[in-house]
Amino acid sequence: MEKVKIGIVGLGRLGKRHAFNLANVVPKANLRAVCSLNEAELQWAKNELEIPQLFLSFEDMLAHADIDAVWIASSSAFHASQAKAALEHGFHVFVEKPMGLTLKECAEIEHAVQNHNDQVFLVGFVRRFDPSYRYAKELVATGAIGTPFLVRSQTCDLDEYAEFQLEFVKTGGGIFLDMNVHDIDLARWFIGSEIKEIYAKGASYVHPEFAKLGDADNTVCLATFENGAMAILSASRTAFHGHDTHTEIVGSKGILKIGMTPRRNRVEVFDSMGVHSDCIRDFYERFEEAFIAEAREFVESILEGRKPEIIARDGTAATRIAMAMTESFKKGKVVYM
């Protein structure tokens, strides 16, 4: 096999980015099929990417597409069922986060992965593929900051996306499953232990409509790990300056800070308003390089017959912790894992 033939399901805001990368940027990927319930999205794939096989039904794509792997970028509510079906049809599978919205879904995925051990399975925790985060991980591994005992990590989206997110909350699992899963995964990755205790707080400070749906527009969580380390994880739907994702790892001998200021570039403007610079607008702009590296890892793992670093258990852990954060937020109490 010289190239991996891939079929993608989901051509929304992120799905189109994935499709473009697989069709044009990842050398050993061959995007052969696309699936969407939206005819206009299928026409986009046909006209812009010249994809030969178009499907309105995911089941039809699994049954009839000439592919080796399935890339799942559909709505969160479909991730688990589609991943399980693709594995059972004998395909390698990439699935966007969250891997599942319930522990039952996650358990079914883990079982399916175990039963199809010769197939590659990768969960889309894209920040692990960002060069800055990977370098920070190397520094932690070599003891550059001693023993890490605290991770502070946040995910903040532009306020202008709040209206879109209101609709997504109804099926996406809420702010913790949608936004904090990345911070959860990073905290586990850097600390090297499992979270045992969660206390989450939050409210709808800017958009009361989220509260009506049982969700929030700003949250914070204090987590304790089995090894005694801590994490402070926050999320916001109301950033007015830009997409603001950053992480801080505190160790016994030093501190690492990643992306603390969301600058678009290194240009600073000095004018009558003072000193300022442009900010990154969305998550894809911030992690564009990481999304490409993630796709390459999936494809190269298939071609080289090896397993990726991220496994199904990581997807389950992120969902379990995000669910505990949601429970703590709604009940106003500490949740023990």
N, C-alpha and C positions, 0 to 999 in steps of 0.2 A: 504494500500500500504506500503510494507516494504522497497522496493527499487524503484528508479525512472528509468524506461527503456528509454534510450536515443539513438537518432540517430544523428550522426555528419556529416556535409557536409564540405568538405575542409580538405585535408591532406597534406598541404604544411609544411613549416618550423615550424610554430606555431601550425597548426592543428594537427600534429603528437604528439606534446607535450600535447595538450588538450586531445587527444584520449588516450594517455598512462595514464594520470591522471585519467580520467573517468573509464578506464578499470581496473586500478591497485591500485590507491591511495585513491580515494574517496569512503569510505566504503558503502554508501547508494546509489551509482550510479551503474547502470547496462548498460554498453554500448552494445547495441544490434544490431545496424546497422551503416554502414558507407556509405558515398556517395562521389565519386570522378570521374572526367572525365578521370583520369589516371589509367590504369589497374594495373600498377606496385604498385601504392599506395594502391589499393584495396587488392592486394596480400600481401603487407606488413601487412595490418590490419588483414587479415586472418591468416597469418603465425605467426606473432609476438604477436598479441592480441587475437587471436582465436575468432574473431567476426563472428557470424553466418550469418548475412544478409548483402550482398554487393550489392550496386546499382551504376550504371553509370548515372542514371537520378534522379535529386532531386524530380521531380514530382512523379516518381515511388516509391521513399522512403516514401514520404508523403502518398501515396495511399495504400501501401502494407506492410510497416514495422510495426512490433509489438512494438510500442514505446509510451511513454507518453510525451516526450519532444524532442525538436530539438535544437542542438548546432550548431551555424553557425560560421564557421571559414574559409569561402571561401574568394575569392578576394573581395575587398571593393566595387567594382561595383555591386556585387550581394547581398550585405547585406540586403538592404531595401526590394527588391522584394521577397527574400527568407523568411525574417522575416514575412512579411505580409502574404505570402502564408501559412506559418506554423501556424500562429495565426488563420487564417481563416479555417484551417483544424482541429482546436480544440486543438493544442499542446501548451504546455508551451515553451517559447523561450528564449534562450541565444543568443545574437548577439555580435560579436566582434566589436570594434570601427573601423572606424566611423559608427554610426548607419545608416547614409545615406550620399550621396555625394551632395544632393541638399535639399533645404528647402521643396520642393514639396514631395520628398521621405520621409522626416522626418514627415511632416504633415500627410501623409498617414499611417505611422507607429503609430503615436499618436492616430489617429482615430481608427485604428484596435485594439490597446490596450484598448481603452475606450469601444469598442464594445465587447470585450472579457475579461471583468473585473475579471472573475473567474480564469483566467490563469496567471501564473507568467511570467513576462517579465523582463529581466536583460540585461543591456548594459555593455560590458567588460572594464570598467574603473578600471583596475586591481590595480593601485597604491593605491586606497582607501582601499585595503585589505592588504597592506603591513604593518607589525607590527609597523615599525618606523613611517610611515605616520599616522597610526591610533592613536598612542601615541601622536604625535604632535597635532592631531585634538582634542584629549582629553584635552591637555594642553591649547590650544586656548579656548576651550569651558569653562574651569574653570577659565579663566582670568589670567593665569600664566604669559602672556606677555602683559597684558592690551588689548587695542583695536588694532587688526591687521590693518595696513594701507599700507603695501607693501609686495608683493610676488615676489620673483625672482625664476624662475624655468627654467631648461633647459633639453633637451633631445639630447644626442650626440651619434651617432653610429660610429662604427669603419669604417675607410676609406676603408678597404678591402671589405665592403659590397656595395660600391658605384655603382659598375657595375650592380649588381642585382637590386638596387634601380632605376637605369636608366630605366629599362624595366617596373618596377612597376609604375613609375610616370605617364605613359601614361594612366593608368586606375584608379590609386589610389587617384587622386585628388590633388597631389602635397605635398610639404613638410609640409605645415601647417595642412592639413587634416590628413596626415599620421602620423606625429610626434608630433605636438604641441597640438593635441586634449587632450592628457593626462595632459599637463601643464595647458591648459585652464580649464579643469575640476577641477584640484587641486586648481587653483586660485579662482574659484567660490566657492569651498567647504570651503576653509580657510577664505575667506573674507566675505562670506555670503551675497553677493550682485551680481547684474548683470553688465556686462561690457557695457558701453555706447559709448566709443570712442576708436578707434584703429589707431595706426600708425606703419606700418611695413616696414622694410628695409631688403635688402639681395642681394646676388649676387652669381655667380659661381666662387669662388676664386681658387679652386683646380681642379675642373672638368668642363670645359666649355661646355661639352655636356648637362648639366642640363639647361643651359641658352637657348640652342637651342630648348628645350622643354617648354620654358616659366617658368622654375622653378629655384631653387637655391640650392647650397650645404651648405650655411650658412645664417641664418636669425636671426633677433631680432625684437621684437615688444614691444611697450609701450602702455599699456592699462589703461584706467581710468574707475572706477566703478561708479555706480549711487550714492553710499554713499561717494564718494570722494577718496576712496582708489586707489592704483595703482598696476600694475603688469608689470614686465619685463620678457618676455618669449622668449627664444631663442632655436634654433635648429641647429644641425650640422651633416653633413654626413661625416665629415673628421677628426674624432678623431683618433689619431695614438697610443694612450696609452691604450685604452679600451673603453667599453661602460660607458659613464659618464652622469648619470642622478642624478641631485641633486636639492634641493629646499630650499629656505630660506624664513622664514616668520618674518617680522619686525613688532613689536608692540610698543605701547606707553610706555611699561614697560620692554621690553626685546626682544630677538631675538631667533628664533629656526632655526637650520641648520640640514638638513637631507641628509646624504650620500654625504658630500662634497668631500671626497676622495674615488674613486671607488676601494677600496682594495678588493681583493678576500678573504683575511683572515687577521689575526692579526700578521702574520709573517713579520718581517722586516729583510732584508739582509744587513749586514755590510761587505763591501769588498773594493777592490781597486777602484771600481766605485763610492763609496760613500755609502749612505743608500738608499735602494729602496725596493719596495714590488710589488708583482704581482697584476695586475688589472683584474677586471671582463671583460669578453670578449663580452657578448651580453646581451640583455634585459631579456632573459629568466633566465640566471644565476643570474642576479640581483634580479628578482622578482619571483623566483621559488616558494617560500613559499606563496606569494600572489596569484599566479595562482591557487594553490591548495585550499587556503581559499576561493577564488572567486567561484570555482566549488562547494565547500561544501555549500556555502551560497545559490547558485541556487537550489541545490538539497534539502536542508533543508527547504527552503522557500516553495517548492512544498509540501513536506511531512507535514509541519506544517500549511499549508494553510494561509500563510502570504505574504505580499509584501516586496520585497527588498528595501533597502534605495535608491538605484539608480533607477530612473524612466525614462520613455521615454523622458520626457521634458529635462532631463540632456543631453541626446543624441542630441536632437534638438539644445540646447543652444551651445554645443561644435561645432556642424557643422556650425551654424550661425556665430559664432565668427571666426572660421577658414576660412570661406568664406570671411568674412570682412577683415581678415588679408591678404588673397590672393589678394583681390581687392586693398587694400592699397599698397601692395608690387608692383603690376603691374602698378598702376596708379600714384604712388609716392605722395599720398596725405592722409590726415586724413579721416577716414571713421567713420561716426556717425551711431550708431545702431538704 
